[in-house]
Amino acid sequence: MSAWLNLRNAFVVALVVMLALVPVYATLIGNYFLMSLFTRIVILAMAAVSLNLIMGFGGMVSFGHAAYLGIGGYSIGILAKEGINSGFLQWPLALAMSALFALAVGALSLRTRGVYFIMITLAFAQMAYYVASGLARYGGDDGLTIYKRSDFAGLVNLSNRVQFYYLCLFCLFGGVYLIWRIINSRFGMVVQGVRSNEQRMQAIGFHANRYRLVCFVISGTICGLAGALLANNTDFISPAGMYWTRSGELMVMVVFGGMGSLFGP
């Protein structure tokens, strides 16, 4: 029990309680902008947590992680533009498209190491950026306005600020819990072992790239979910959301928060 009683865990508990009470505080002071601000913080924290899975625990420095934010967001926006507002269709598609893009990027970029890996992930993200910029039907450079948020048949109302905030918070904590389970599983131990000494892990029989690829896809999928949430939060999606500067911001969040720590990012 004494191992849990330390300053870091006390800070994490305080942080969780503070995030859970944001809507209560915003209602008491009548400042609903605060809730919108923290909703965005929670969503970007989720994207940073997903990057931390591959960068902090897997040793894969991806400079194109914002592409999954954009892909998740555009999946929501394009379907909404075409009159499909069901969240039961939009969100699975956002996750599937993000996972497929991560699979393609990972299958190619994981053949390289070091700065070559960084530059290839950046190149794919910039490619996605320019593709989105060329979608004239969906706003092109000007972006796409989403006039109706995802509809979940009355289960949750995303237009309600409090409900949407708690949905985002639930997704964040769910993502953190999933990553905690992953890194403490046999699979996660192999991924961390590959980060430390890839040659040794190969020598004892583990196919390093397969483990790294699965980890890469999981990370991209979680970030795609963050993109779907972000599109619903802003009611707008644009190519700027997947530009390399956004990927840099996520990397700064991970590095400053502490790579390889669950709640750091």
C-alpha positions in Angstrom: 0.0 0.0 0.0 2.8 2.4 0.8 4.1 2.2 -2.8 0.9 4.0 -3.9 1.3 6.8 -1.4 3.6 9.1 -3.2 3.6 12.6 -4.6 3.1 11.6 -8.2 0.0 9.4 -7.5 -1.4 12.2 -5.3 -1.0 14.6 -8.2 -2.7 12.2 -10.6 -5.7 11.8 -8.3 -6.0 15.5 -7.8 -5.8 16.0 -11.6 -8.6 13.5 -12.2 -10.8 15.0 -9.6 -10.2 18.5 -11.0 -11.1 17.4 -14.5 -14.2 15.7 -13.3 -15.4 18.9 -11.5 -14.7 21.3 -14.4 -18.4 21.4 -15.5 -19.5 22.0 -11.9 -17.1 24.9 -11.4 -18.0 26.4 -14.8 -21.7 26.3 -14.0 -21.2 27.9 -10.6 -19.2 30.8 -12.0 -21.3 31.0 -15.2 -18.2 30.7 -17.4 -19.0 28.1 -20.0 -16.0 29.1 -22.2 -14.0 27.3 -19.5 -15.7 24.1 -20.2 -15.1 24.5 -24.0 -11.5 25.1 -23.3 -11.1 22.1 -21.1 -13.0 19.9 -23.6 -10.3 20.9 -26.2 -7.5 20.2 -23.6 -8.9 16.7 -22.8 -9.2 15.9 -26.6 -5.6 17.0 -27.3 -4.4 15.1 -24.2 -6.0 12.0 -25.7 -4.0 12.5 -28.9 -0.8 13.1 -27.0 -1.4 9.9 -24.9 -1.8 7.9 -28.2 1.5 9.4 -29.4 3.2 8.5 -26.1 2.3 4.8 -26.7 4.6 4.6 -29.7 7.1 7.4 -28.8 7.5 6.9 -25.1 7.0 3.2 -24.8 7.8 2.0 -28.3 10.7 4.3 -29.2 9.1 5.3 -32.5 9.3 9.1 -33.0 6.4 9.9 -35.4 6.4 13.4 -36.8 3.1 12.9 -38.6 0.6 12.0 -35.8 -1.6 14.9 -36.5 -2.7 13.2 -39.7 -4.8 10.8 -37.7 -6.6 13.8 -36.0 -7.4 15.1 -39.5 -8.5 11.7 -40.8 -10.8 11.1 -37.9 -12.2 14.6 -38.2 -12.7 14.5 -42.0 -14.5 11.1 -41.6 -17.0 12.9 -39.4 -17.2 16.0 -41.6 -17.5 14.3 -45.0 -20.3 12.0 -43.8 -22.1 14.9 -42.2 -21.8 16.9 -45.5 -23.4 13.9 -47.3 -26.3 13.8 -44.8 -25.1 10.9 -42.7 -25.2 12.0 -39.1 -25.4 8.8 -37.2 -22.5 8.4 -34.8 -22.9 4.7 -35.1 -21.7 5.0 -38.7 -19.4 8.1 -38.4 -17.3 7.0 -35.5 -16.5 3.4 -36.6 -15.6 4.8 -40.0 -13.3 7.4 -38.4 -11.5 4.6 -36.4 -11.3 2.3 -39.4 -9.8 5.0 -41.7 -7.3 6.0 -39.1 -6.3 2.4 -38.5 -5.9 1.7 -42.3 -3.8 4.8 -42.8 -1.6 3.9 -39.8 -1.3 0.4 -41.2 -0.1 1.7 -44.5 2.3 4.3 -43.0 3.6 1.8 -40.4 4.2 -1.0 -43.0 6.5 1.3 -45.0 8.1 3.6 -42.4 9.0 0.8 -39.9 11.4 -0.6 -42.5 13.6 2.4 -41.5 15.1 3.7 -38.3 16.1 7.0 -36.7 15.7 10.2 -38.7 14.5 8.3 -41.8 11.5 7.0 -39.8 10.8 10.6 -38.6 10.9 12.0 -42.1 8.8 9.3 -43.7 6.0 9.7 -41.1 6.2 13.5 -41.7 6.0 13.0 -45.5 2.9 10.8 -45.2 1.2 13.4 -42.9 2.0 16.2 -45.4 0.6 14.0 -48.2 -2.6 13.7 -46.2 -2.6 17.5 -45.6 -2.3 18.2 -49.4 -5.0 15.7 -50.2 -7.4 17.4 -47.8 -6.5 20.8 -49.2 -7.5 19.5 -52.7 -11.0 18.3 -51.6 -12.8 21.2 -53.2 -16.2 19.7 -52.5 -15.4 19.6 -48.8 -14.0 23.1 -48.4 -10.4 22.6 -49.6 -8.0 25.0 -47.8 -10.9 26.9 -46.2 -12.1 23.8 -44.3 -15.4 22.2 -43.8 -18.2 23.4 -41.4 -20.1 20.7 -39.6 -23.6 21.8 -39.1 -24.9 18.9 -37.1 -23.0 16.8 -34.6 -22.9 13.0 -34.4 -26.3 11.6 -33.4 -26.4 8.6 -31.1 -30.1 8.0 -31.1 -30.6 9.8 -27.8 -28.0 7.9 -25.8 -25.9 11.0 -25.5 -26.4 14.5 -26.8 -23.2 15.9 -28.1 -24.8 19.4 -28.4 -25.0 19.4 -24.6 -21.7 20.8 -23.3 -21.7 18.9 -20.1 -22.5 15.5 -21.7 -20.0 16.1 -24.4 -17.3 17.0 -21.9 -17.8 13.9 -19.9 -17.9 11.8 -23.1 -14.4 13.2 -24.0 -13.2 12.7 -20.4 -14.4 9.1 -20.5 -12.6 8.5 -23.8 -9.4 10.0 -22.4 -9.5 7.8 -19.3 -10.5 4.8 -21.4 -7.5 5.4 -23.7 -5.2 5.7 -20.7 -6.5 2.5 -19.2 -6.2 0.7 -22.5 -2.5 1.8 -22.8 -1.9 0.8 -19.2 -3.2 -2.7 -20.0 -1.1 -2.8 -23.2 2.2 -1.8 -21.7 1.7 -4.2 -18.8 0.8 -7.1 -21.0 3.2 -9.6 -22.7 2.7 -7.6 -26.0 3.7 -4.4 -24.3 6.7 -5.9 -22.7 7.9 -7.0 -26.1 7.4 -3.6 -27.6 9.4 -2.0 -24.7 12.0 -4.6 -25.1 12.3 -3.8 -28.8 12.8 -0.2 -27.9 15.6 -1.0 -25.6 17.4 -3.7 -27.7 15.8 -4.7 -31.0 18.6 -7.1 -31.9 18.3 -9.1 -28.7 14.5 -9.4 -29.0 15.0 -10.6 -32.6 17.6 -13.1 -31.4 15.2 -14.7 -28.8 12.5 -15.2 -31.4 10.3 -12.1 -31.5 9.4 -10.5 -34.9 10.1 -6.9 -33.8 8.4 -5.1 -36.8 5.1 -7.0 -36.3 4.8 -5.9 -32.7 5.8 -2.4 -33.6 3.3 -2.3 -36.4 0.4 -3.4 -34.2 1.4 -0.8 -31.6 1.6 1.9 -34.4 -1.9 1.0 -35.6 -3.4 1.1 -32.1 -1.9 4.5 -31.5 -3.2 5.9 -34.8 -6.7 4.5 -34.1 -6.8 6.2 -30.7 -5.7 9.5 -32.2 -8.4 9.1 -34.9 -11.0 8.9 -32.1 -9.5 12.1 -30.7 -10.0 13.6 -34.2 -13.6 12.6 -34.3 -14.2 14.2 -30.9 -12.3 17.4 -32.0 -14.5 17.7 -35.1 -17.6 17.5 -33.0 -16.2 20.0 -30.5 -15.3 22.7 -33.0 -18.0 21.9 -35.6 -15.3 22.5 -38.1 -12.4 20.6 -39.7 -9.7 21.9 -42.0 -6.4 20.7 -43.4 -4.5 22.9 -40.9 -5.4 20.4 -38.2 -3.1 17.8 -39.8 -0.2 20.2 -40.6 3.3 19.3 -39.3 3.1 22.0 -36.7 0.2 20.2 -34.9 2.3 17.0 -34.9 5.1 19.1 -33.3 2.7 20.3 -30.6 1.8 16.8 -29.7 5.4 15.8 -29.5 6.1 18.7 -27.2 3.2 17.7 -25.0 4.7 14.1 -24.7 8.3 15.3 -24.1 7.4 18.0 -21.5 4.9 15.7 -19.8 7.3 12.8 -19.7 7.8 10.1 -22.3 6.9 6.7 -21.0 4.6 7.9 -18.3 0.9 7.3 -18.4 -0.4 10.7 -17.2 2.5 12.8 -18.3 1.2 13.8 -21.7 
